[in-house]
Amino acid sequence: MKNKRLIVVVGIIAVFLVGMFGIEIGKRQSQPAEKQEEKVKTVGVLQFVSHPALDEIYKGIKSGLKEEGYTVGKNLKIDFQNGQADQSKLTTMSQQLEEKNPDVLIGIATPAAQALANTTKDIPILLGAITDPVAAGLVKNEEHPGGNITGVSDKAPIKAQIELALQLLPNAKTVGILYSSSEDNSKSQVEELEKVGKELGLTVKAYAVPSTNEITTTVDVMGGEVDFIYLPTDNTIASAMQTVVEQANKTKTPVIPTVDTQVEQGGLATIGINQFDLGVETGKMAAKILKGEATPETTPIFSFKTGDLIINTKQAEFLGIDIPKDILEKAKDVSTK
């Protein structure tokens, strides 16, 4: 008798629990989609080195992701690593990022992107600020990447930049290009500058440095041999921009860089891509991949078609250069920053 009563009690409890469980499931299913817990996506970011241009790109990446609905602390986690121009660190950091199995990887600057590309062929990789992804061996074709890599190019409009330099320096006959011998992007830019120089009647002299340690001596030599110095999109040189400017100022040799932040640091002028905007575009592209709306294999490399006219009137005054009125009217003056 007691056993029968116990069975009845257990049965009643079981029915009650099943009923409550069903009600709870119904409540969860009836909740609006936006109130249900959203899956957190992980983006691994590897930056080659710290300098203003690359730092702006990283800021832009976060902004672009946020514009597309991905916010850190809500539905996004960013694992950021900075190699500080050390190749062994880039290799180790790439492996560490890959082991965490992120949804997307982003390489800021060519050496960082190459390190990621050498680590994985499966995780989508976005290129942030890669001048020539084909020459760097990252993609087969800019229109049809064909692998797990795509992204944004920061290829500079070299001809337009040199034409601007000649407007400011009409008597210039020789341009010297200062670049790192270890960066693939820079070598292709030297070749392009030589073509442009030939078209515009300029003598082009190339000055390669293996590291930042040789920049001071090299710029001193350039001051006596060229009319102005051209800086390609080169992270080794960019990380030592203050040194370049200090040494060039000793001989009052104008410096024409490729990006806006380097004009702020003492360059004379440029027609350049806004580095923050470049990062925003990279972030938006990453977001599309996170949403499943795009794949690297079929997403073309994005390139900017226009650039901003940037000048530093304070530097022009120091160098004794009169900036034409039509340029002043169109340009953004960064000398007050």
Contacts in CASP RR format, 6 or more apart in sequence:
PFRMAT RR
TARGET T0000
AUTHOR 0000-0000-0000
METHOD contacts of the structure
MODEL  1
MKNKRLIVVVGIIAVFLVGMFGIEIGKRQSQPAEKQEEKVKTVGVLQFVS
HPALDEIYKGIKSGLKEEGYTVGKNLKIDFQNGQADQSKLTTMSQQLEEK
NPDVLIGIATPAAQALANTTKDIPILLGAITDPVAAGLVKNEEHPGGNIT
GVSDKAPIKAQIELALQLLPNAKTVGILYSSSEDNSKSQVEELEKVGKEL
GLTVKAYAVPSTNEITTTVDVMGGEVDFIYLPTDNTIASAMQTVVEQANK
TKTPVIPTVDTQVEQGGLATIGINQFDLGVETGKMAAKILKGEATPETTP
IFSFKTGDLIINTKQAEFLGIDIPKDILEKAKDVSTK
28 36 0 8 1.000
38 74 0 8 1.000
38 75 0 8 1.000
39 75 0 8 1.000
40 73 0 8 1.000
40 75 0 8 1.000
40 76 0 8 1.000
40 77 0 8 1.000
41 70 0 8 1.000
41 75 0 8 1.000
41 76 0 8 1.000
41 77 0 8 1.000
41 103 0 8 1.000
41 104 0 8 1.000
41 290 0 8 1.000
42 76 0 8 1.000
42 77 0 8 1.000
42 78 0 8 1.000
42 79 0 8 1.000
42 100 0 8 1.000
42 101 0 8 1.000
42 102 0 8 1.000
42 103 0 8 1.000
42 104 0 8 1.000
43 65 0 8 1.000
43 76 0 8 1.000
43 77 0 8 1.000
43 78 0 8 1.000
43 79 0 8 1.000
43 102 0 8 1.000
43 103 0 8 1.000
43 104 0 8 1.000
43 105 0 8 1.000
43 106 0 8 1.000
43 286 0 8 1.000
43 290 0 8 1.000
44 78 0 8 1.000
44 79 0 8 1.000
44 80 0 8 1.000
44 81 0 8 1.000
44 97 0 8 1.000
44 100 0 8 1.000
44 102 0 8 1.000
44 104 0 8 1.000
44 105 0 8 1.000
44 106 0 8 1.000
45 58 0 8 1.000
45 61 0 8 1.000
45 78 0 8 1.000
45 79 0 8 1.000
45 80 0 8 1.000
45 81 0 8 1.000
45 105 0 8 1.000
45 106 0 8 1.000
45 107 0 8 1.000
45 108 0 8 1.000
46 81 0 8 1.000
46 82 0 8 1.000
46 83 0 8 1.000
46 90 0 8 1.000
46 93 0 8 1.000
46 94 0 8 1.000
46 97 0 8 1.000
46 105 0 8 1.000
46 106 0 8 1.000
46 107 0 8 1.000
46 108 0 8 1.000
46 112 0 8 1.000
46 113 0 8 1.000
46 115 0 8 1.000
46 116 0 8 1.000
47 54 0 8 1.000
47 58 0 8 1.000
47 80 0 8 1.000
47 81 0 8 1.000
47 82 0 8 1.000
47 83 0 8 1.000
47 107 0 8 1.000
47 108 0 8 1.000
47 109 0 8 1.000
47 112 0 8 1.000
48 54 0 8 1.000
48 83 0 8 1.000
48 85 0 8 1.000
48 90 0 8 1.000
48 107 0 8 1.000
48 108 0 8 1.000
48 109 0 8 1.000
48 110 0 8 1.000
48 111 0 8 1.000
48 112 0 8 1.000
48 235 0 8 1.000
49 82 0 8 1.000
49 83 0 8 1.000
49 84 0 8 1.000
49 85 0 8 1.000
49 109 0 8 1.000
49 235 0 8 1.000
49 236 0 8 1.000
49 239 0 8 1.000
50 82 0 8 1.000
50 84 0 8 1.000
50 239 0 8 1.000
51 235 0 8 1.000
51 238 0 8 1.000
51 239 0 8 1.000
51 241 0 8 1.000
51 261 0 8 1.000
52 241 0 8 1.000
52 261 0 8 1.000
52 262 0 8 1.000
52 264 0 8 1.000
52 265 0 8 1.000
52 275 0 8 1.000
53 129 0 8 1.000
53 238 0 8 1.000
53 259 0 8 1.000
53 261 0 8 1.000
53 262 0 8 1.000
53 275 0 8 1.000
54 108 0 8 1.000
54 109 0 8 1.000
54 129 0 8 1.000
54 235 0 8 1.000
54 238 0 8 1.000
54 275 0 8 1.000
56 261 0 8 1.000
56 275 0 8 1.000
56 276 0 8 1.000
56 279 0 8 1.000
57 108 0 8 1.000
57 128 0 8 1.000
57 129 0 8 1.000
57 275 0 8 1.000
57 276 0 8 1.000
57 278 0 8 1.000
57 279 0 8 1.000
57 282 0 8 1.000
58 80 0 8 1.000
58 108 0 8 1.000
58 279 0 8 1.000
59 276 0 8 1.000
59 279 0 8 1.000
60 276 0 8 1.000
60 277 0 8 1.000
60 278 0 8 1.000
60 279 0 8 1.000
60 280 0 8 1.000
60 282 0 8 1.000
60 283 0 8 1.000
61 106 0 8 1.000
61 108 0 8 1.000
61 128 0 8 1.000
61 279 0 8 1.000
61 280 0 8 1.000
61 282 0 8 1.000
61 283 0 8 1.000
61 286 0 8 1.000
62 72 0 8 1.000
62 78 0 8 1.000
62 283 0 8 1.000
63 276 0 8 1.000
63 279 0 8 1.000
63 280 0 8 1.000
63 283 0 8 1.000
64 279 0 8 1.000
64 280 0 8 1.000
64 281 0 8 1.000
64 282 0 8 1.000
64 283 0 8 1.000
64 284 0 8 1.000
64 287 0 8 1.000
65 71 0 8 1.000
65 76 0 8 1.000
65 283 0 8 1.000
65 284 0 8 1.000
65 286 0 8 1.000
65 287 0 8 1.000
67 280 0 8 1.000
67 284 0 8 1.000
67 287 0 8 1.000
68 283 0 8 1.000
68 284 0 8 1.000
68 287 0 8 1.000
68 288 0 8 1.000
68 291 0 8 1.000
69 75 0 8 1.000
69 287 0 8 1.000
70 76 0 8 1.000
70 287 0 8 1.000
70 290 0 8 1.000
72 78 0 8 1.000
79 97 0 8 1.000
79 100 0 8 1.000
79 102 0 8 1.000
81 93 0 8 1.000
81 96 0 8 1.000
81 97 0 8 1.000
83 89 0 8 1.000
83 90 0 8 1.000
83 93 0 8 1.000
83 112 0 8 1.000
85 111 0 8 1.000
85 235 0 8 1.000
85 236 0 8 1.000
85 239 0 8 1.000
87 111 0 8 1.000
87 115 0 8 1.000
90 111 0 8 1.000
90 112 0 8 1.000
90 115 0 8 1.000
91 115 0 8 1.000
91 118 0 8 1.000
91 119 0 8 1.000
93 115 0 8 1.000
94 115 0 8 1.000
94 116 0 8 1.000
94 118 0 8 1.000
94 119 0 8 1.000
95 119 0 8 1.000
97 105 0 8 1.000
97 116 0 8 1.000
97 119 0 8 1.000
98 105 0 8 1.000
98 116 0 8 1.000
98 119 0 8 1.000
98 120 0 8 1.000
98 123 0 8 1.000
101 123 0 8 1.000
102 123 0 8 1.000
103 123 0 8 1.000
103 124 0 8 1.000
103 289 0 8 1.000
103 290 0 8 1.000
104 123 0 8 1.000
104 124 0 8 1.000
104 125 0 8 1.000
104 126 0 8 1.000
104 286 0 8 1.000
104 289 0 8 1.000
104 290 0 8 1.000
105 116 0 8 1.000
105 120 0 8 1.000
105 123 0 8 1.000
105 124 0 8 1.000
105 125 0 8 1.000
105 126 0 8 1.000
106 125 0 8 1.000
106 126 0 8 1.000
106 127 0 8 1.000
106 128 0 8 1.000
106 282 0 8 1.000
106 283 0 8 1.000
106 286 0 8 1.000
107 113 0 8 1.000
107 116 0 8 1.000
107 125 0 8 1.000
107 126 0 8 1.000
107 127 0 8 1.000
107 128 0 8 1.000
108 128 0 8 1.000
108 129 0 8 1.000
109 128 0 8 1.000
109 129 0 8 1.000
109 130 0 8 1.000
109 235 0 8 1.000
110 129 0 8 1.000
110 130 0 8 1.000
110 131 0 8 1.000
110 136 0 8 1.000
110 138 0 8 1.000
110 183 0 8 1.000
110 184 0 8 1.000
110 185 0 8 1.000
110 235 0 8 1.000
111 183 0 8 1.000
111 235 0 8 1.000
113 125 0 8 1.000
113 127 0 8 1.000
113 128 0 8 1.000
113 130 0 8 1.000
113 133 0 8 1.000
113 136 0 8 1.000
113 138 0 8 1.000
113 149 0 8 1.000
114 136 0 8 1.000
114 137 0 8 1.000
114 138 0 8 1.000
116 125 0 8 1.000
117 125 0 8 1.000
117 137 0 8 1.000
117 138 0 8 1.000
117 149 0 8 1.000
120 148 0 8 1.000
121 147 0 8 1.000
121 148 0 8 1.000
122 148 0 8 1.000
123 148 0 8 1.000
124 148 0 8 1.000
124 149 0 8 1.000
124 289 0 8 1.000
124 295 0 8 1.000
124 296 0 8 1.000
125 148 0 8 1.000
125 149 0 8 1.000
125 150 0 8 1.000
125 296 0 8 1.000
126 149 0 8 1.000
126 150 0 8 1.000
126 151 0 8 1.000
126 152 0 8 1.000
126 282 0 8 1.000
126 283 0 8 1.000
126 285 0 8 1.000
126 286 0 8 1.000
126 289 0 8 1.000
126 296 0 8 1.000
127 133 0 8 1.000
127 138 0 8 1.000
127 149 0 8 1.000
127 150 0 8 1.000
127 151 0 8 1.000
127 152 0 8 1.000
127 153 0 8 1.000
127 282 0 8 1.000
127 301 0 8 1.000
128 151 0 8 1.000
128 152 0 8 1.000
128 154 0 8 1.000
128 278 0 8 1.000
128 279 0 8 1.000
128 282 0 8 1.000
129 152 0 8 1.000
129 154 0 8 1.000
129 233 0 8 1.000
129 275 0 8 1.000
129 278 0 8 1.000
129 279 0 8 1.000
129 282 0 8 1.000
130 136 0 8 1.000
130 138 0 8 1.000
130 151 0 8 1.000
130 152 0 8 1.000
130 153 0 8 1.000
130 154 0 8 1.000
130 185 0 8 1.000
131 153 0 8 1.000
131 154 0 8 1.000
131 155 0 8 1.000
131 156 0 8 1.000
131 185 0 8 1.000
131 188 0 8 1.000
131 189 0 8 1.000
131 232 0 8 1.000
131 233 0 8 1.000
132 153 0 8 1.000
132 155 0 8 1.000
132 184 0 8 1.000
132 185 0 8 1.000
132 188 0 8 1.000
132 189 0 8 1.000
133 139 0 8 1.000
133 142 0 8 1.000
133 149 0 8 1.000
133 151 0 8 1.000
133 153 0 8 1.000
133 301 0 8 1.000
134 140 0 8 1.000
134 141 0 8 1.000
134 142 0 8 1.000
135 184 0 8 1.000
135 185 0 8 1.000
135 187 0 8 1.000
135 188 0 8 1.000
136 184 0 8 1.000
136 185 0 8 1.000
137 184 0 8 1.000
138 149 0 8 1.000
139 145 0 8 1.000
139 146 0 8 1.000
139 147 0 8 1.000
139 149 0 8 1.000
139 150 0 8 1.000
139 301 0 8 1.000
140 146 0 8 1.000
140 147 0 8 1.000
142 153 0 8 1.000
142 300 0 8 1.000
142 301 0 8 1.000
142 303 0 8 1.000
143 300 0 8 1.000
143 301 0 8 1.000
144 298 0 8 1.000
144 300 0 8 1.000
145 296 0 8 1.000
145 297 0 8 1.000
145 298 0 8 1.000
145 299 0 8 1.000
145 300 0 8 1.000
145 301 0 8 1.000
146 296 0 8 1.000
146 297 0 8 1.000
146 298 0 8 1.000
147 296 0 8 1.000
147 297 0 8 1.000
148 296 0 8 1.000
148 297 0 8 1.000
149 296 0 8 1.000
150 285 0 8 1.000
150 296 0 8 1.000
150 297 0 8 1.000
150 299 0 8 1.000
150 300 0 8 1.000
150 301 0 8 1.000
151 282 0 8 1.000
151 285 0 8 1.000
151 296 0 8 1.000
151 299 0 8 1.000
151 301 0 8 1.000
151 302 0 8 1.000
152 278 0 8 1.000
152 279 0 8 1.000
152 281 0 8 1.000
152 282 0 8 1.000
152 285 0 8 1.000
152 301 0 8 1.000
152 302 0 8 1.000
152 303 0 8 1.000
153 301 0 8 1.000
153 302 0 8 1.000
153 303 0 8 1.000
153 304 0 8 1.000
154 233 0 8 1.000
154 259 0 8 1.000
154 273 0 8 1.000
154 275 0 8 1.000
154 278 0 8 1.000
154 304 0 8 1.000
155 233 0 8 1.000
155 303 0 8 1.000
156 189 0 8 1.000
156 232 0 8 1.000
156 233 0 8 1.000
156 258 0 8 1.000
156 259 0 8 1.000
156 272 0 8 1.000
156 273 0 8 1.000
157 271 0 8 1.000
157 272 0 8 1.000
157 307 0 8 1.000
158 189 0 8 1.000
158 192 0 8 1.000
158 193 0 8 1.000
158 196 0 8 1.000
158 232 0 8 1.000
158 258 0 8 1.000
159 196 0 8 1.000
159 199 0 8 1.000
159 200 0 8 1.000
160 271 0 8 1.000
161 230 0 8 1.000
161 256 0 8 1.000
161 258 0 8 1.000
161 270 0 8 1.000
161 271 0 8 1.000
161 272 0 8 1.000
162 175 0 8 1.000
162 193 0 8 1.000
162 196 0 8 1.000
162 197 0 8 1.000
162 200 0 8 1.000
162 202 0 8 1.000
162 230 0 8 1.000
162 256 0 8 1.000
163 200 0 8 1.000
164 256 0 8 1.000
164 269 0 8 1.000
164 270 0 8 1.000
164 271 0 8 1.000
164 309 0 8 1.000
164 327 0 8 1.000
165 172 0 8 1.000
165 175 0 8 1.000
165 228 0 8 1.000
165 230 0 8 1.000
165 254 0 8 1.000
165 256 0 8 1.000
165 268 0 8 1.000
165 269 0 8 1.000
166 172 0 8 1.000
166 200 0 8 1.000
166 202 0 8 1.000
167 324 0 8 1.000
167 327 0 8 1.000
168 254 0 8 1.000
168 268 0 8 1.000
168 269 0 8 1.000
168 316 0 8 1.000
168 321 0 8 1.000
168 323 0 8 1.000
168 324 0 8 1.000
168 327 0 8 1.000
169 227 0 8 1.000
169 228 0 8 1.000
169 254 0 8 1.000
169 321 0 8 1.000
171 227 0 8 1.000
172 202 0 8 1.000
172 227 0 8 1.000
172 228 0 8 1.000
173 202 0 8 1.000
173 203 0 8 1.000
173 227 0 8 1.000
174 202 0 8 1.000
174 203 0 8 1.000
174 204 0 8 1.000
174 205 0 8 1.000
174 225 0 8 1.000
174 226 0 8 1.000
174 227 0 8 1.000
175 193 0 8 1.000
175 197 0 8 1.000
175 202 0 8 1.000
175 203 0 8 1.000
175 204 0 8 1.000
175 205 0 8 1.000
175 226 0 8 1.000
175 227 0 8 1.000
175 228 0 8 1.000
175 229 0 8 1.000
175 230 0 8 1.000
176 204 0 8 1.000
176 205 0 8 1.000
176 206 0 8 1.000
176 207 0 8 1.000
176 222 0 8 1.000
176 225 0 8 1.000
176 226 0 8 1.000
176 228 0 8 1.000
176 229 0 8 1.000
176 230 0 8 1.000
177 189 0 8 1.000
177 190 0 8 1.000
177 193 0 8 1.000
177 204 0 8 1.000
177 205 0 8 1.000
177 206 0 8 1.000
177 207 0 8 1.000
177 229 0 8 1.000
177 230 0 8 1.000
177 231 0 8 1.000
177 232 0 8 1.000
178 207 0 8 1.000
178 209 0 8 1.000
178 215 0 8 1.000
178 218 0 8 1.000
178 219 0 8 1.000
178 222 0 8 1.000
178 229 0 8 1.000
178 230 0 8 1.000
178 231 0 8 1.000
178 234 0 8 1.000
178 237 0 8 1.000
178 244 0 8 1.000
179 186 0 8 1.000
179 187 0 8 1.000
179 189 0 8 1.000
179 190 0 8 1.000
179 206 0 8 1.000
179 207 0 8 1.000
179 208 0 8 1.000
179 209 0 8 1.000
179 231 0 8 1.000
179 232 0 8 1.000
179 234 0 8 1.000
179 237 0 8 1.000
180 186 0 8 1.000
180 208 0 8 1.000
180 209 0 8 1.000
180 210 0 8 1.000
180 211 0 8 1.000
180 234 0 8 1.000
180 235 0 8 1.000
180 236 0 8 1.000
180 237 0 8 1.000
181 187 0 8 1.000
181 208 0 8 1.000
181 209 0 8 1.000
181 210 0 8 1.000
182 210 0 8 1.000
182 211 0 8 1.000
182 236 0 8 1.000
183 234 0 8 1.000
183 235 0 8 1.000
183 236 0 8 1.000
185 232 0 8 1.000
185 233 0 8 1.000
185 234 0 8 1.000
186 232 0 8 1.000
186 233 0 8 1.000
186 234 0 8 1.000
186 237 0 8 1.000
189 232 0 8 1.000
189 233 0 8 1.000
189 234 0 8 1.000
190 206 0 8 1.000
190 232 0 8 1.000
193 204 0 8 1.000
193 230 0 8 1.000
193 232 0 8 1.000
194 204 0 8 1.000
194 206 0 8 1.000
196 202 0 8 1.000
197 203 0 8 1.000
197 204 0 8 1.000
198 204 0 8 1.000
205 222 0 8 1.000
205 225 0 8 1.000
205 226 0 8 1.000
207 218 0 8 1.000
207 221 0 8 1.000
207 222 0 8 1.000
209 215 0 8 1.000
209 218 0 8 1.000
209 236 0 8 1.000
209 237 0 8 1.000
211 236 0 8 1.000
212 236 0 8 1.000
212 239 0 8 1.000
212 240 0 8 1.000
212 243 0 8 1.000
215 237 0 8 1.000
215 240 0 8 1.000
215 243 0 8 1.000
215 244 0 8 1.000
215 247 0 8 1.000
216 243 0 8 1.000
216 247 0 8 1.000
219 229 0 8 1.000
219 243 0 8 1.000
219 244 0 8 1.000
219 247 0 8 1.000
219 248 0 8 1.000
219 253 0 8 1.000
220 247 0 8 1.000
220 250 0 8 1.000
220 251 0 8 1.000
222 229 0 8 1.000
222 248 0 8 1.000
222 253 0 8 1.000
223 229 0 8 1.000
223 248 0 8 1.000
223 251 0 8 1.000
223 253 0 8 1.000
224 251 0 8 1.000
224 253 0 8 1.000
226 253 0 8 1.000
227 253 0 8 1.000
227 254 0 8 1.000
228 253 0 8 1.000
228 254 0 8 1.000
228 255 0 8 1.000
228 256 0 8 1.000
228 268 0 8 1.000
229 244 0 8 1.000
229 248 0 8 1.000
229 253 0 8 1.000
229 254 0 8 1.000
229 255 0 8 1.000
229 256 0 8 1.000
230 256 0 8 1.000
230 257 0 8 1.000
231 237 0 8 1.000
231 238 0 8 1.000
231 241 0 8 1.000
231 244 0 8 1.000
231 255 0 8 1.000
231 256 0 8 1.000
231 257 0 8 1.000
231 258 0 8 1.000
231 262 0 8 1.000
232 258 0 8 1.000
233 258 0 8 1.000
233 259 0 8 1.000
237 244 0 8 1.000
238 259 0 8 1.000
238 262 0 8 1.000
241 257 0 8 1.000
241 262 0 8 1.000
241 265 0 8 1.000
241 266 0 8 1.000
242 265 0 8 1.000
244 255 0 8 1.000
245 255 0 8 1.000
245 265 0 8 1.000
245 266 0 8 1.000
245 267 0 8 1.000
248 254 0 8 1.000
248 255 0 8 1.000
249 318 0 8 1.000
252 318 0 8 1.000
252 319 0 8 1.000
252 320 0 8 1.000
254 267 0 8 1.000
254 268 0 8 1.000
254 319 0 8 1.000
254 321 0 8 1.000
255 262 0 8 1.000
255 266 0 8 1.000
255 267 0 8 1.000
255 268 0 8 1.000
256 267 0 8 1.000
256 268 0 8 1.000
256 269 0 8 1.000
256 270 0 8 1.000
257 263 0 8 1.000
257 267 0 8 1.000
257 270 0 8 1.000
258 270 0 8 1.000
258 272 0 8 1.000
259 270 0 8 1.000
259 272 0 8 1.000
259 273 0 8 1.000
259 275 0 8 1.000
260 270 0 8 1.000
260 272 0 8 1.000
260 273 0 8 1.000
260 274 0 8 1.000
260 275 0 8 1.000
260 308 0 8 1.000
260 310 0 8 1.000
260 332 0 8 1.000
260 334 0 8 1.000
261 275 0 8 1.000
262 270 0 8 1.000
263 269 0 8 1.000
263 270 0 8 1.000
263 310 0 8 1.000
263 311 0 8 1.000
263 312 0 8 1.000
263 334 0 8 1.000
264 312 0 8 1.000
264 334 0 8 1.000
264 337 0 8 1.000
266 312 0 8 1.000
266 315 0 8 1.000
267 312 0 8 1.000
267 315 0 8 1.000
268 311 0 8 1.000
268 312 0 8 1.000
268 315 0 8 1.000
268 316 0 8 1.000
268 319 0 8 1.000
268 321 0 8 1.000
269 309 0 8 1.000
269 310 0 8 1.000
269 311 0 8 1.000
269 312 0 8 1.000
269 316 0 8 1.000
269 323 0 8 1.000
269 327 0 8 1.000
269 331 0 8 1.000
270 310 0 8 1.000
271 307 0 8 1.000
271 308 0 8 1.000
271 309 0 8 1.000
271 310 0 8 1.000
272 307 0 8 1.000
272 308 0 8 1.000
272 310 0 8 1.000
273 304 0 8 1.000
273 307 0 8 1.000
273 308 0 8 1.000
274 307 0 8 1.000
274 308 0 8 1.000
277 304 0 8 1.000
278 304 0 8 1.000
281 302 0 8 1.000
285 294 0 8 1.000
285 299 0 8 1.000
285 302 0 8 1.000
288 294 0 8 1.000
288 299 0 8 1.000
289 295 0 8 1.000
289 296 0 8 1.000
289 299 0 8 1.000
308 332 0 8 1.000
309 327 0 8 1.000
309 330 0 8 1.000
309 331 0 8 1.000
309 332 0 8 1.000
310 331 0 8 1.000
310 332 0 8 1.000
310 334 0 8 1.000
311 323 0 8 1.000
311 327 0 8 1.000
311 328 0 8 1.000
311 331 0 8 1.000
311 332 0 8 1.000
311 333 0 8 1.000
311 334 0 8 1.000
311 335 0 8 1.000
312 333 0 8 1.000
312 334 0 8 1.000
312 335 0 8 1.000
313 323 0 8 1.000
313 328 0 8 1.000
313 333 0 8 1.000
313 335 0 8 1.000
314 335 0 8 1.000
314 336 0 8 1.000
315 335 0 8 1.000
316 322 0 8 1.000
316 323 0 8 1.000
323 331 0 8 1.000
END
